[in-house]
Every structure is written in C-alpha cells, then in structure tokens.
C-alpha cells in the first residue's frame, strides 16, 4: 500500500516535472503551446490518413507535403509519402518560422479543420 502510493506520487511528480521542462523549452524556443498543439493535431491527422490507406486521405497528405516544399507525385507509394512527411518535420525543426505555413498547408489540404 504505502510503497505503491509512494511510487504513484513519484510518477506524478516526474510527469509534472516533464511538463514543466517542456513548457520551459517551448518558452525558450519562442514556440507557443498552441503552435505545438496544432503541430501535434497535424501529425495525428497525417498518421490517421496514412493508416487509413484510403486514396482520398493519402491525397490530403500529398497535397500538404507538396505545399510544404516537397515534390511528391499524386501516385506516390506510402513510403515515399512518409519520407516526405519526415523531411517536412525536419525542415520545421530547423526553421520554426515554418509553423504558420504548416498550419495553412494542413488546413488547405483538409487535414485539420
């Protein structure tokens, strides 16, 4: 009982510390938590679209990566599309100013509302 409670308390404290660290890192990077939430929503939408395997959903991802500067043909294989998504992610990490462009591209592609 007591040991389990201690472990749960320690785990909760570690989670709190992790959240605080993430918020500090975001503040230092100048990226808002809203921008991170949007980027996470975009990533989740891309994952869902690719996992569906539906051509109409995959086309949304292709439209998005093309708008972000990748050149992916409409009939690209899932591996090619995933590689382009990774390339976009790396570009955003190197240049956070692309976050606004990312949000617009994802909205225009129909990935996020």
C-alpha positions in Angstrom: 0.0 0.0 0.0 2.4 2.7 1.2 5.1 1.7 -1.4 2.6 1.7 -4.2 1.4 5.2 -3.1 5.0 6.4 -3.0 5.6 5.1 -6.5 2.4 6.7 -7.8 3.4 10.0 -6.1 6.9 9.9 -7.6 5.5 9.1 -11.1 3.0 12.0 -10.9 5.8 14.3 -9.7 8.0 13.2 -12.6 5.1 13.9 -15.1 4.7 17.3 -13.6 8.5 18.0 -14.0 8.4 16.7 -17.5 5.5 19.1 -18.4 7.3 22.0 -16.8 10.5 21.2 -18.7 8.6 21.0 -21.9 6.9 24.4 -21.2 10.3 25.9 -20.4 11.8 24.6 -23.6 8.9 25.9 -25.6 9.2 29.3 -24.0 13.0 29.4 -24.7 12.3 28.4 -28.3 9.7 31.0 -28.8 7.1 28.4 -29.9 3.7 28.7 -28.3 1.9 25.8 -26.7 -0.9 26.5 -29.2 1.5 26.0 -32.1 2.7 22.7 -30.6 -0.9 21.6 -30.2 -1.6 22.4 -33.8 1.5 20.6 -35.0 0.5 17.6 -32.9 -3.0 17.7 -34.4 -1.5 17.8 -37.9 0.9 14.9 -37.1 -2.1 12.8 -35.7 -4.2 13.7 -38.8 -1.3 12.6 -41.1 -0.9 9.3 -39.2 -4.6 8.6 -39.4 -4.8 9.5 -43.1 -1.8 7.2 -43.9 -3.1 4.4 -41.7 -6.5 4.5 -43.4 -4.9 3.6 -46.7 -7.7 5.4 -48.5 -6.5 7.2 -51.6 -8.6 10.3 -50.8 -6.9 10.6 -47.4 -3.4 9.9 -48.7 -4.0 12.6 -51.3 -4.5 15.1 -48.5 -1.1 14.2 -47.1 0.5 14.6 -50.5 -1.2 18.0 -51.0 0.2 19.0 -47.6 3.8 17.9 -48.2 3.8 19.5 -51.6 2.6 22.8 -50.1 5.5 22.5 -47.6 8.1 22.3 -50.4 8.4 18.5 -51.1 7.8 17.2 -54.6 5.6 14.1 -54.3 3.7 12.7 -57.2 0.0 12.0 -56.8 0.6 8.3 -57.2 3.5 8.1 -54.7 3.9 5.0 -52.6 3.1 5.2 -48.8 6.9 5.0 -48.1 7.6 8.0 -50.4 4.8 10.0 -48.7 6.1 9.1 -45.2 9.7 10.1 -46.2 8.3 13.5 -47.4 6.4 13.9 -44.1 9.7 13.3 -42.2 11.5 15.8 -44.4 8.9 18.4 -43.7 9.2 17.7 -39.9 13.0 18.1 -40.1 12.6 21.4 -42.0 10.3 22.7 -39.3 12.7 21.8 -36.5 15.4 23.6 -38.3 13.2 26.6 -39.1 10.3 27.0 -36.6 9.0 30.0 -38.7 7.5 27.3 -41.0 4.9 26.5 -38.3 2.5 29.1 -39.7 3.0 27.8 -43.3 2.5 24.2 -41.9 -0.9 25.1 -40.3 -2.1 26.8 -43.5 -0.9 23.9 -45.7 -2.6 21.4 -43.4 -5.9 23.3 -43.4 -5.8 23.8 -47.2 -5.2 20.1 -47.7 -8.2 19.2 -45.5 -6.1 17.5 -42.8 -7.3 19.8 -40.0 -10.4 21.9 -39.7 
